[in-house]
Amino acid sequence: MRNRTRGAVGVAIGVAVTAAVAAGAGAVVSSGDGPDQKRPSPAAATAGKTTPGDIDHDGYADLGVGAPDGTVSGKSKAGYVGVTYGAEDGVDTGRHSTLSQAGAGVPGTPEAGDHFGSAVVRGDVDGDGYGDLIVAANHEAIGDAKRAGSVTVVFGSKDGLSDDAIAFHAPKATAYALFGDTMAVGDYNHDGRDDIAISDGTEVQVVNGAANLRETATPKMSGVTPPGGGAGVEHLSSGDIDGDGFADLVTVAYQDDPADEGTLGVLPGSSTGLKGTSLGEDVPLPFASYRAVVGDINGDGKDDVVTDTGFEDGPDDARLRTYPGTATGLDTAHPVNWTGKRQNGMASRLTDIDGDGHDDLVVGDTGAEAPGGYNDAGAITVLKGTEDWLTDAGAQTFSLDTEGVPGEMAGNDKFGEAVSPADYNGDGKPDLAVGVPNRTEGAGAVALLYAGADGLTAEGSALIGPSDLGSPADDAAFGLELSGPATK
């Protein structure tokens, strides 16, 4: 198989009073009290609806930051998730906590190399209106099975993340399967509770959301082989491709190893859950390492899929190619090829930043140079979505060298490794958190960019490091993963 570096996987949110862990020490509770801790968002209050990513249901999305290389209880690379909360003026670091396997109510024990926080996604899996945090430890050993991987769900409440949590692994723990390394969340059976789709290496295991899930120590899982799969799963995303109200699972998989070819496919949701047969036609890919980014670009109520890869040896027209969503699945006969300026980096997220009803594409370029020619400083570019698909007209580019953004570009920072769109200030538009996992000699950081009238703006932007959340800093890779949207 081709050597590859996994990019950001769909992601999660928040914590209120969990363990803040000092490097080399045991769990210590740390929770600040920000000025807007219980003040609901005016936009959310008026609309009377839940804000995606809102752990405590106060109308503001919250931010979870994966630091899978962080030291916990003296265990190197045990990993943790730092958490901070949204507020009227944006993310409020005065209210924060750190979640790890050393925390109260969290199953398991911190062990060297577990990489807790290797994937972080959000969703309301018990349907109580409070967002839950779903965290993978992809290198955790299960019995004698090294790096089999595990997933932990910590449940939300009015005070933030509760002490209720469950942890589980694949039905058959397999060495080096990295269970949880790739996850997606969506309401596949449209019952008002999010379901979790998890790669176990070769198949996808689905955990259905349930009102009593927090009382279910070992949740039932159903396995499905993604289209074109059988040897490995590369990428999972959720979205409503056919517009029927059921979330669908978008997959990239391969059936041989080494993986010379891949397949993009869609497994449809239904009243009985995720189906095992494809919705519409599958799409052959030149190789397996493609990312499928899901969102509604043309505003027709059906999600579309943009394919991209970081490899340079694939055909150019397969990069940033859009497959429109239709009532019968992806329109594979009429894909929309990108005709704008060539974009470096990798497509990361589709989200409607400017509020015009069309999802915009965020492209993360971790290889962008800093002034002076230093490599891998990083930048992001936002390409506008329109009724006529993506365009680079009016594109915006941000980095730590952008005027008004705190900090400065430095070689090997890898700004843009992960991005998380969410409405952190409650104004009705998604803002953008951007991971900078190699900043400050590997400690890591997260930049916050807020939505303005016509897109992102540097006004009010912030740069947050692990010390701002009371979290361990040394070589933590803070920002390698960010909580983000599970599905639309």
C-alpha positions in Angstrom: 0.0 0.0 0.0 1.1 3.6 -0.6 2.6 5.3 2.4 0.3 8.1 3.5 -0.4 10.5 6.3 -4.0 10.5 7.5 -5.5 14.0 7.4 -8.1 15.4 9.7 -11.1 13.1 10.3 -14.4 14.2 11.0 -14.5 15.5 14.5 -16.5 16.5 18.0 -17.0 19.0 20.8 -16.9 20.1 24.3 -16.3 19.2 28.0 -17.2 21.1 31.2 -15.7 19.6 34.3 -13.4 16.8 33.4 -9.8 16.1 34.4 -7.1 18.7 33.6 -4.0 16.6 33.5 -0.6 18.0 34.3 2.2 16.2 32.5 3.6 13.5 34.8 0.8 14.0 37.3 -2.6 12.5 38.1 -5.9 13.9 37.1 -6.8 17.3 38.5 -10.1 18.9 37.9 -9.8 22.3 36.2 -12.8 24.3 35.0 -12.7 28.0 34.5 -15.9 30.2 34.7 -16.1 32.4 31.6 -18.4 35.4 31.6 -20.9 33.9 29.2 -21.0 30.4 30.7 -24.8 30.2 30.9 -25.8 33.0 28.6 -27.7 31.6 25.6 -27.0 32.8 22.1 -29.6 35.3 20.9 -29.7 33.7 17.5 -30.3 30.2 19.0 -32.8 31.5 21.5 -34.8 33.2 18.7 -34.7 30.2 16.4 -35.4 27.8 19.3 -33.1 25.1 17.9 -30.0 23.2 18.9 -26.6 24.6 17.8 -24.4 21.7 16.3 -21.5 21.1 18.6 -23.2 22.6 21.7 -22.3 20.3 24.6 -24.2 22.3 27.3 -27.0 23.5 25.1 -26.4 27.2 25.7 -26.6 28.2 22.1 -22.9 28.4 21.4 -20.8 25.7 19.8 -17.9 24.4 21.9 -14.4 23.3 20.7 -12.6 20.1 21.5 -8.9 19.9 20.5 -7.2 16.5 20.1 -3.7 16.3 21.4 -2.9 12.6 20.8 0.8 12.9 21.6 0.2 14.6 25.0 1.8 13.2 28.2 -0.8 12.1 30.8 0.1 10.8 34.2 3.7 10.5 33.1 2.8 8.4 30.1 4.2 9.7 26.9 1.8 10.0 24.0 -1.1 8.7 26.1 -3.1 11.6 24.7 -5.9 13.9 25.7 -8.5 16.3 24.4 -8.5 20.0 25.5 -11.9 21.7 25.6 -13.0 25.3 25.6 -16.4 26.8 25.3 -18.2 29.2 22.9 -19.5 32.5 24.1 -21.0 35.8 22.7 -17.6 37.2 22.0 -16.2 33.9 20.6 -14.3 31.0 22.2 -13.8 31.7 25.9 -10.6 30.1 27.2 -11.6 31.2 30.7 -13.8 28.2 30.7 -11.9 25.1 29.9 -11.0 21.5 30.9 -8.9 18.6 29.7 -10.3 15.2 29.0 -8.2 12.0 29.2 -8.4 8.4 30.4 -7.2 9.7 33.8 -10.4 11.7 34.2 -13.4 10.9 36.4 -15.9 8.6 34.8 -13.7 7.9 31.7 -13.1 4.2 31.3 -9.5 3.0 30.8 -6.1 4.0 32.0 -3.6 6.3 30.4 -0.9 4.2 28.7 2.2 5.2 26.8 1.4 5.4 23.1 -2.4 5.1 23.3 -3.0 8.3 21.4 -6.3 9.2 23.0 -7.6 12.1 20.9 -6.3 10.6 17.6 -9.8 11.3 16.2 -12.5 13.5 17.8 -16.1 13.8 16.5 -19.3 15.3 17.8 -22.9 14.2 17.9 -25.9 13.7 20.1 -26.0 10.0 20.3 -28.7 9.7 23.0 -31.0 12.4 21.6 -31.2 14.5 24.8 -30.3 17.8 23.1 -26.8 17.9 24.6 -23.8 17.3 22.3 -21.6 14.3 23.1 -17.9 13.9 22.6 -16.7 10.8 20.7 -12.9 10.1 21.0 -10.7 7.5 19.5 -7.5 6.1 21.0 -6.3 4.4 17.8 -3.2 2.8 19.3 -4.7 1.3 22.4 -4.0 -2.3 23.0 -6.9 -4.6 23.6 -5.6 -7.7 25.4 -2.7 -9.0 23.4 -3.9 -7.2 20.3 -1.5 -4.2 19.8 -2.9 -1.0 18.4 -6.3 -2.5 18.0 -7.9 0.8 19.0 -10.8 1.9 21.1 -13.6 4.5 21.1 -14.9 6.5 24.1 -18.2 8.4 24.2 -18.6 11.0 26.9 -22.1 12.4 27.3 -23.1 16.1 27.5 -25.3 17.8 30.1 -26.4 21.3 31.1 -23.1 21.7 33.0 -21.0 20.5 30.1 -19.6 17.0 29.7 -20.9 14.7 32.4 -19.1 11.9 34.3 -21.1 9.4 32.2 -18.9 7.7 29.6 -18.7 4.4 27.8 -15.7 2.9 25.9 -15.7 0.0 23.5 -13.6 -1.7 20.8 -14.4 -3.7 17.6 -16.4 -6.9 18.1 -13.2 -8.8 17.2 -10.1 -6.9 18.5 -7.5 -7.2 15.8 -3.8 -6.1 16.1 -3.0 -2.9 14.1 -6.6 -2.4 13.0 -6.6 1.1 14.5 -10.3 1.0 15.4 -11.7 4.5 15.6 -8.9 6.0 13.4 -11.6 6.9 10.9 -15.1 7.8 12.1 -18.3 9.5 10.9 -21.5 10.4 12.7 -25.0 10.8 11.3 -28.6 10.0 11.9 -28.8 7.1 9.5 -32.3 6.0 10.6 -33.7 9.5 11.2 -34.8 8.8 14.8 -33.4 12.0 16.2 -30.3 10.3 17.6 -26.9 10.3 15.9 -25.3 7.0 15.0 -21.6 6.3 14.9 -19.8 4.7 11.9 -16.3 3.4 12.8 -13.7 1.8 10.6 -12.2 -1.4 12.1 -9.6 -1.6 9.3 -11.5 -3.6 6.7 -15.2 -3.1 7.6 -17.3 -0.3 9.1 -19.0 -1.0 12.4 -22.1 1.0 13.1 -23.3 1.9 16.7 -26.9 3.1 16.6 -27.8 6.0 18.8 -30.2 5.2 21.7 -31.7 6.9 24.7 -30.1 4.4 27.0 -26.7 4.3 25.3 -25.0 5.8 28.4 -26.2 2.7 30.4 -24.9 0.3 27.7 -21.3 -0.6 28.5 -20.9 -2.6 25.4 -23.1 -1.3 22.6 -24.3 -3.5 19.8 -22.5 -3.1 16.5 -23.5 -4.1 13.0 -20.8 -4.5 10.4 -20.9 -3.5 6.7 -18.3 -3.7 4.0 -18.2 -0.4 2.1 -18.5 -0.3 -1.7 -15.3 -1.6 -3.4 -13.9 -2.6 0.0 -12.8 -5.7 1.8 -9.1 -4.9 2.4 -9.3 -1.4 3.9 -11.3 1.8 4.6 -9.6 5.1 3.8 -12.3 7.7 4.5 -15.8 8.1 6.0 -18.1 11.1 5.8 -21.8 11.7 6.4 -24.3 13.7 4.4 -27.8 13.5 2.9 -26.9 12.8 -0.7 -30.4 12.0 -2.0 -32.2 14.6 0.1 -34.6 12.2 1.7 -33.9 13.3 5.3 -31.8 10.2 6.2 -28.1 10.7 6.6 -26.0 8.6 4.2 -22.5 7.3 4.7 -19.9 8.3 2.0 -16.9 5.9 1.9 -13.6 5.5 0.2 -12.3 1.9 0.4 -10.1 -0.6 -1.4 -10.3 -4.3 -2.0 -6.6 -5.3 -2.6 -3.4 -4.7 -0.7 -1.3 -2.9 -1.9 -4.1 -0.6 -2.8 -3.6 0.3 -6.5 -7.2 1.4 -6.9 -10.0 2.8 -4.6 -13.7 3.2 -4.8 -16.0 6.1 -3.7 -19.4 4.9 -2.7 -22.5 5.9 -0.8 -24.4 3.6 1.6 -27.9 5.0 2.1 -29.7 5.6 5.3 -33.2 4.3 5.9 -35.8 3.8 8.6 -34.0 0.5 9.5 -30.6 2.1 9.5 -27.7 2.1 7.2 -28.1 -0.2 4.2 -25.4 -2.5 2.9 -25.9 -1.8 -0.8 -24.8 1.3 -2.7 -27.0 4.3 -3.4 -26.5 4.8 -7.2 -23.3 4.1 -9.0 -19.9 3.8 -7.3 -16.9 5.8 -8.5 -13.6 4.1 -9.3 -10.6 6.1 -8.1 -7.0 6.0 -9.4 -5.9 4.8 -5.9 -7.4 4.6 -2.4 -6.0 7.7 -0.7 -8.7 10.1 -1.7 -10.7 12.2 0.7 -14.5 12.7 0.1 -15.7 16.0 1.4 -19.5 16.3 1.7 -21.8 19.4 1.6 -24.5 21.2 -0.4 -22.6 23.4 -2.8 -25.3 24.4 -5.3 -28.0 24.8 -2.6 -30.5 22.3 -3.9 -31.0 20.5 -0.6 -28.9 17.5 -1.6 -25.3 17.0 -0.5 -22.6 16.8 -3.0 -19.1 15.2 -2.8 -15.8 16.8 -3.6 -12.9 14.4 -4.1 -9.3 15.3 -3.5 -5.9 13.7 -2.7 -2.6 14.9 -1.5 -0.7 12.7 -3.9 0.7 14.3 -7.0 0.7 11.2 -9.2 -3.0 11.0 -9.8 -4.9 12.7 -12.7 -5.4 16.4 -12.1 -9.0 16.3 -13.1 -9.8 14.0 -10.3 -8.7 16.6 -7.8 -11.5 19.0 -6.5 -13.9 17.1 -8.7 -17.5 17.5 -7.6 -20.1 14.7 -7.8 -23.5 16.3 -7.5 -26.0 14.7 -5.2 -29.3 13.6 -6.7 -32.4 11.7 -5.7 -30.8 8.5 -7.1 -27.3 9.0 -5.6 -24.2 10.8 -6.9 -24.4 12.0 -10.5 -21.4 10.0 -11.7 -22.2 10.7 -15.4 -21.9 14.5 -15.0 -19.1 15.3 -12.5 -18.0 18.9 -12.3 -14.3 19.3 -12.8 -12.4 22.1 -11.1 -11.4 24.7 -13.7 -10.0 27.4 -11.3 -6.5 28.0 -10.2 -4.7 24.9 -9.1 -4.9 24.5 -5.3 -2.1 23.2 -3.2 -2.9 21.1 -0.1 -6.1 19.1 0.5 -9.8 19.8 0.6 -10.9 19.7 4.3 -14.4 20.9 4.9 -17.5 22.2 3.1 -19.5 24.7 5.2 -21.5 27.9 4.4 -19.2 30.5 5.8 -20.8 33.5 4.1 -24.4 32.5 4.8 -25.6 32.6 1.2 -27.1 29.0 1.2 -24.1 27.5 -0.7 -21.4 25.5 1.1 -17.9 26.8 0.6 -14.8 24.6 0.4 -11.9 25.0 2.9 -8.6 23.8 1.5 -5.8 23.2 4.0 -2.3 23.6 2.6 0.1 22.5 5.4 3.0 22.8 3.0 2.7 26.6 2.4 5.9 28.5 2.8 6.6 31.1 5.5 8.4 34.3 4.5 12.0 33.5 4.0 11.2 30.2 2.3 10.7 28.1 5.4 8.6 25.0 4.4 5.4 23.6 5.9 4.3 26.7 7.7 0.7 26.3 6.4 -2.3 28.2 5.2 -6.0 27.7 4.4 -8.0 28.9 1.4 -11.8 29.2 1.2 -13.3 28.7 -2.3 -16.8 30.0 -2.7 -19.8 27.7 -3.4 -22.4 29.0 -5.9 -25.4 27.6 -7.8 -22.8 27.0 -10.5 -20.5 25.0 -8.2 -17.1 26.0 -6.7 -15.2 29.1 -7.9 -12.0 30.8 -6.9 -13.5 34.2 -7.6 -13.5 36.0 -4.2 -11.4 33.2 -2.6 -9.9 34.0 0.8 -6.5 32.8 2.1 -5.5 33.0 5.8 -2.3 32.1 7.6 -0.4 33.2 10.7 1.1 35.8 8.4 -2.4 37.4 7.7 -2.7 40.9 9.1 -4.8 40.8 12.2 -4.2 37.1 12.9 -2.1 36.6 16.1 1.3 34.9 15.8 3.5 34.6 12.8 4.3 31.9 10.2 7.1 29.6 11.1 8.5 26.6 9.3 6.9 23.2 10.1 4.0 24.7 12.0 1.5 22.9 9.6 -1.3 25.4 10.0 -4.4 23.9 8.4 -3.7 20.3 9.4 -7.3 20.2 10.8 -10.2 22.6 10.5 -13.5 22.8 12.5 -16.4 25.0 11.3 -18.9 25.8 14.0 -20.8 28.8 15.3 -18.7 29.6 18.3 -20.1 33.1 18.9 -23.8 32.4 18.2 -24.3 34.8 15.3 -25.8 32.1 13.0 -22.7 31.7 10.8 -20.0 29.0 11.1 -16.6 30.3 12.3 -13.4 28.3 11.7 -11.0 26.7 14.1 -7.7 25.8 12.5 -5.2 23.3 13.9 -1.5 24.2 14.1 -0.2 21.0 15.6 3.6 21.5 15.2 3.8 25.0 16.5 6.2 25.8 19.4 8.3 22.7 18.8 5.4 20.3 18.7 3.3 21.7 21.5 0.7 22.8 19.0 -1.9 25.5 18.8 -5.4 26.4 17.4 -6.2 29.6 15.5 -9.8 30.9 15.7 -11.2 32.8 12.7 -14.7 34.3 12.9 -17.2 34.8 10.1 -18.0 38.3 9.0 -20.5 39.8 6.6 -18.8 38.4 3.5 -16.8 35.4 4.8 -14.0 34.9 7.2 -12.3 37.8 8.9 -9.2 38.3 10.9 -11.1 40.6 13.3 -11.3 39.2 16.8 -9.2 36.2 15.8 -7.2 34.3 18.4 -4.4 31.8 18.8 -4.8 29.2 21.6 -2.2 27.0 23.0 -2.4 24.0 25.4 -1.4 26.2 28.4 -4.4 28.4 27.7 -6.6 25.4 28.6 -4.5 24.1 31.4 -3.3 21.2 29.3 0.1 19.5 29.0 2.2 21.2 26.3 5.4 19.2 25.6 5.2 17.5 22.2 1.4 17.3 22.6 0.5 17.9 18.9 -2.4 20.0 20.2 -4.6 20.7 17.2 -3.8 17.6 15.2 -7.5 16.8 15.5 -10.4 19.2 16.1 -14.0 18.7 16.9 -16.1 19.3 13.9 -19.3 18.6 12.0 -20.6 15.0 12.0 -23.2 15.5 9.4 -25.5 18.3 8.1 
